[in-house]
């Protein structure tokens, strides 16, 4: 995937997240890369073109895992607790994952942060 394709996917991801809930974009706390925040918490950042780390609490993941665990764009490493990795190939992936993204925002929102 080219860097331009990755940038377009990040932009599609950001637009979807902004529409889904209260988020804003700024530089990541985990390096010099773009990130999204909600409730003073980083909930997503760009790792590489088309690869996005998404924070979803354990309880948040338990609410959506039946729908997204087998999705080829979603990779979850149980050792990373609150983070999953999205491997996006097209804007259609972002559209398909919309409910997962909305769940991540809800799971990280204050004062109703879902913990697990």
C-alpha positions, 0 to 999 in steps of 0.5 A, a space after each residue: 500500500 502506498 503512503 498516499 493510499 494510507 493517508 486517504 484511509 486515515 482520513 476516511 477513518 477520521 471522518 467516520 470517527 468524528 461523525 460517530 462521536 466526540 473526538 478530535 485529532 492531534 499528535 499521538 502520545 506514542 510517537 510522531 504520528 496522527 491520533 484521535 482523542 476523546 475524553 482526554 484519552 488517545 483512542 486511535 493512532 496511525 501506525 503505518 499506511 492502512 494500519 491503525 491502533 484502536 483503543 477499545 476497553 475489554 468490556 467494549 470489545 466483549 460487546 462487539 467481538 461476536 460481530 468483529 472477531 473474524 473480520 479480516 481487517 481486525 487483529 486483536 492481541 490479548 496481551 495488548 488489553 485495550 488495543 486492537 489493530 485495524 488493517 484497512 485496504 479500502 474505505 469500504 473497510 472503514 464503512 464495514 467497521 463503523 459499529 466497531 468504531 462507535 463502540 470504541 468511542 462509547 467505551 472510552 467516553 467519560 463519565 460512562 467509560 466502560 472498563 473491564 
